[in-house]
Amino acid sequence: MQTYFTALFLTMAVEFGVYYLFLRCKPLKLLLYSVIINGLTHPLAFYLYSELYFKHDLNNNFNIYFLITEIIVFLAEIYPVKLLINISLKKAALIAFSANLVTAGLSFLF
């Protein structure tokens, strides 16, 4: 359980950093938005990937279920980013994609 919360807090921090790099405004609001968005999508992603991973007994670092999970999370985060930050759909998609790309990449390091 400690590993899960470590991953959750790191995801929130990293995605906040990506939000801030794109928008450069109101860091406390962006941090709150990162907490809200990842508080909703991270448990879903963790559960989905864990179920698929253990159900199919996969032992490699990268597999199709990781990719499917990341795509679902990316798509699920576009509208919350758009609505909370009040930006265009295109920019929200770019931010959500970038944030998830960075966190997915970092997941291979830790």
C-alpha positions as CSV (number, residue, x, y, z in Angstrom):
1,M,0.0,0.0,0.0
2,Q,2.9,2.3,0.7
3,T,4.2,1.8,-2.8
4,Y,0.8,2.8,-4.2
5,F,0.7,6.1,-2.3
6,T,4.3,6.9,-3.2
7,A,3.4,6.4,-6.9
8,L,0.2,8.5,-6.4
9,F,2.0,11.4,-4.8
10,L,4.9,11.3,-7.4
11,T,2.3,11.3,-10.2
12,M,0.5,14.3,-8.7
13,A,3.8,16.2,-8.3
14,V,5.1,15.4,-11.8
15,E,1.9,16.2,-13.5
16,F,1.6,19.5,-11.5
17,G,5.1,20.3,-12.9
18,V,3.9,19.6,-16.5
19,Y,0.8,21.7,-15.9
20,Y,2.9,24.6,-14.6
21,L,5.4,24.3,-17.5
22,F,2.5,24.7,-20.0
23,L,0.5,27.4,-18.2
24,R,2.9,29.3,-15.9
25,C,0.1,30.6,-13.7
26,K,-1.5,30.1,-10.3
27,P,0.7,27.2,-9.0
28,L,-1.5,26.4,-6.0
29,K,-4.6,26.0,-8.2
30,L,-2.7,23.9,-10.7
31,L,-1.5,21.7,-7.8
32,L,-5.0,21.4,-6.5
33,Y,-6.2,20.4,-10.0
34,S,-3.4,17.8,-10.3
35,V,-4.5,16.3,-7.0
36,I,-8.2,16.3,-8.1
37,I,-7.5,14.8,-11.5
38,N,-5.0,12.2,-10.4
39,G,-7.1,11.4,-7.3
40,L,-9.8,10.2,-9.8
41,T,-7.7,8.6,-12.5
42,H,-4.8,7.1,-10.7
43,P,-6.8,4.6,-8.6
44,L,-8.6,3.5,-11.8
45,A,-5.4,3.1,-13.7
46,F,-3.7,1.2,-10.9
47,Y,-6.7,-1.1,-10.5
48,L,-7.1,-1.7,-14.2
49,Y,-3.4,-2.4,-14.8
50,S,-3.1,-4.6,-11.7
51,E,-6.1,-6.7,-12.8
52,L,-4.9,-7.1,-16.3
53,Y,-1.2,-7.7,-15.2
54,F,-2.0,-10.4,-12.7
55,K,-4.8,-12.0,-14.6
56,H,-2.5,-12.6,-17.5
57,D,0.7,-13.2,-15.4
58,L,2.9,-10.9,-17.3
59,N,6.5,-10.6,-16.2
60,N,8.0,-8.0,-18.6
61,N,8.3,-4.3,-18.0
62,F,6.2,-3.2,-21.0
63,N,3.2,-4.9,-22.4
64,I,0.0,-4.0,-24.2
65,Y,-2.0,-3.6,-21.0
66,F,0.3,-0.9,-19.8
67,L,-0.3,1.0,-23.1
68,I,-4.1,0.4,-23.0
69,T,-4.2,1.7,-19.4
70,E,-2.2,4.8,-20.2
71,I,-4.4,5.6,-23.2
72,I,-7.5,5.3,-21.1
73,V,-6.1,7.6,-18.5
74,F,-5.0,10.1,-21.1
75,L,-8.4,10.2,-22.6
76,A,-10.1,10.4,-19.2
77,E,-8.0,13.4,-18.2
78,I,-8.6,15.6,-21.2
79,Y,-12.0,16.9,-20.1
80,P,-11.2,17.5,-16.4
81,V,-8.1,19.4,-17.5
82,K,-10.1,21.4,-20.0
83,L,-12.9,22.2,-17.5
84,L,-10.8,22.9,-14.4
85,I,-8.2,25.0,-16.1
86,N,-10.6,26.6,-18.5
87,I,-8.5,26.1,-21.7
88,S,-9.2,24.8,-25.2
89,L,-9.8,21.1,-25.9
90,K,-6.7,21.0,-28.1
91,K,-4.5,22.5,-25.3
92,A,-6.0,20.2,-22.7
93,A,-5.3,17.2,-24.9
94,L,-1.7,18.3,-25.3
95,I,-1.2,18.9,-21.6
96,A,-2.9,15.6,-20.7
97,F,-0.8,13.7,-23.2
98,S,2.4,15.3,-22.1
99,A,1.7,14.8,-18.4
100,N,0.9,11.1,-18.9
101,L,3.9,10.6,-21.2
102,V,6.2,11.9,-18.6
103,T,4.7,9.9,-15.7
104,A,4.5,6.7,-17.9
105,G,8.2,7.2,-18.8
106,L,9.2,7.7,-15.2
107,S,7.3,4.6,-14.2
108,F,10.0,2.5,-16.0
109,L,12.7,4.1,-13.8
110,F,11.1,3.5,-10.4
